[in-house]
Amino acid sequence: MAPQVPDSPPAPIASAVSSHSVEADALTRAQAGDHQAFAQLYSLHKRRIYSLCLRMVGNIAAAEDLTQEAFLQLHRKIATFRGDSAFSTWLHRLAVNVVLMHLRRKGLQVISLDEAMEPAAEERPGRNFGAPDLTLAGTIDRLALQRAIDNLPAGYRIIFVLHDIEGYEHNEIASMLDCSIGNSKSQLHKARLKLRDALRGFPRKEERR
């Protein structure tokens, strides 16, 4: 007896396909000027964009304002989306640019080029420069880590968030921040050192049990 072929894909796959089709439909209608469809896109993506803004600026009120600004920019520019990348990726990049413009308007130095050019001897990167810092992975309380990230200087925090959390490559970060790839790597290395120092006083999860 031949095996039966299911009439529909398994639930997780069907759910993912359904979610994608909902977004695609809302996007098409929003680009045509449908305000309800735009509200649907806002509902689908607002949490992720807020989370991104909060990580980058470390301030709840500023993150809320920047989330609204990102969606205002989306409303103005949504017709320019051509589908060269996933919509979520395009929106993510738009939100990053909104945050960076905010930092520049406030006169905050996103990165210090002079400092990055000549890192201190003890901070010079090793061969595994740019690799994930395994000493920070899964060993400390998430709240403690977020607090430590929030307390990083703006330049370090931005590059740490973009690279280690959001997954951008150093060449992409260098393009965003108008700096060299070497400067981006140096700032990331220093950010990790500062985080390690800041987290040294927090007990690891297994030590608290």
N, C-alpha and C positions, 0 to 999 in steps of 0.2 A: 504493500500500500504506500503510495507516494506521500511524503510529508506534507502537511498542510502549510500553506503560505499565509501568514497573518495578513488580514485585510488592511491594517493600519500599522504605522511604526510604533515601537514601544513608547510608553508615556513620556520619558524624558526627552526623547528625540522629537516626538510630536509636539511637546511643549515648546522646545526651542524653535522648531519650524514655525509654530503658531505665533510665538513672540516676535520672530523676525518679520513675518508677514504683516503683523499688526503695525510694527514700526514702519515698514516700507509703505504701507497704505497711508498711515498718518503723515509720513514725510511727503509723499506725493500730493496729498490734499493741502498740507501746510504750505508747500511751495506755490500752490495755486491760490493762496490767500485765505484758506479755511482756518479761522481762529480757534475753533474747537479742536481741530487736528493739531495745531501748535500746542494747545494746552495739554493734549495727550502726550506729545513728545516731551513737554516739560515734566509731566508726571513720571514718565519712564526714566528720565535721566537726571532729575534734580538731585537725588541723593548722592550719586557718584560725583557730580560736579561740585556739590557742596563739600563733600569729603576731600576732594582734590584741593579746593580753595583753602579749606581749614588747615590741611597739612602744610600748604605753602606759606601761609601768612601767620599761622599759630594764634589766631584771634577769632573768636566766634562771631562778633558783630561784623568785623571786616569780611569774614568768609561769607556771611549772609548777604552783605551788600555786593560782593564780587560775584556771587552766584546769580543774583538778579541782573547784574551788569552783563554777565556772560550770556544770559538768555535774551537780554535786550539786543546784544550784538548778533545773536543767532537769528532773532526776528528780522533784523535788517539784512542779514547776509544769506539767509536760508536758500534764496533763489539761486545763489551762486554755487551751491553744492552740486557737483557733477558726477559723484559716485566713483571717483578715482580711488577712494579708500572707503572703509566702512564709515557709516555716518557717525558712530560713536567715537571713532578715532579722530575724525574731522572736528567734532564738537569738543573733544578733549583738548586738541591742539588750540582751538579757539579760546577755551577757558584759560589755558596756560598763558596765552598771549595777553589776555585781559589782566591776569594777576601781575605779569611782568610790567605791563604798562602802568598799573596802579603803583607798583613799587618805584618805578622811575619818576612818576608824577610827585610822589611824596619825598623824592630826593634820597631814597634809600639806595645805597650802593649794593647792587645785587652781588657783585663779586669784586674783590680787591685784587687788581692785576699785579700791583707791586708785590704784595705779599705772596701771591701765587707763583710769581716768577722764581722766587728764591726761598723755597721751604727750608725750615731749620734742618740741621743735619740729622737730628734724631727723628725727624718726621719724613725723611726722604723715602719714597716708595720702594718696595722690594720687587722681586720678580712677579709676585702674584698681585701686583698693583691693579686695582679695579675688580678683583674677584670678590664675591660675596663674603662678608665678615661672619664666619660661622660662629664666632664667640657671642654674637648678638642674636643668633637665631634660636628661638624656642626656649630660651633659658630665663627670661625675665618677664615680669608682668607687663602686659601691653600698655597699661596706663602709665607705668613708669617710663617706658620707652617713648610714648607719645609726649610726655612731659619733657623728657630730655631733648626730643626733636624740636619742640616748641621753643626751648631755651637756646638753641643754636643761633649764632649770628645769622642774619638774613641770607648772606651769600652762601654759607655752608648749608643752611637748611634747604634753600632752593635746589641746589645741586644734588644733595642727598635724596630729597623727595623725587626729583625728576629721574635720577638714575636708579636708586635702590628700591624705590617704592613704585614709581610709575613705569619704569622699564625703558626709558629713553637711553640711546647710545650716546657716547661722549661726543661724537661728531654732530649729532642732532642738538645736544645741549649747547655746544660751542656756537652753532648757528643761531640758536634762540637768544643766547646771551651776548653774542658778538665778542667772543673771546676765543682763545686757542684751545685745541683739544687737550694740550698739556696743562693748561690752567684749570680746565674742568676736572681733570684727573687729580690734580694737586688739591683742589678744594674738597673733592670727595674724600680723599685720603685724610685730610685734616678734620673733616666733619666726623669721620668714623673714629678718629683718635679722641675727639672731644666727647663723643657719645660714650665711648668705652670708659673714659674717666668719669663721666657723669653717672654712669650706671654701676660703677664699682661698689657704691655704698648700698645698693639695693640687693636684698637676698634673692637668690635664684628660687624658682618655683619649688624645686625638689627640697631645698633647704628649709622651706616654710611648712612642709608637711609634717 
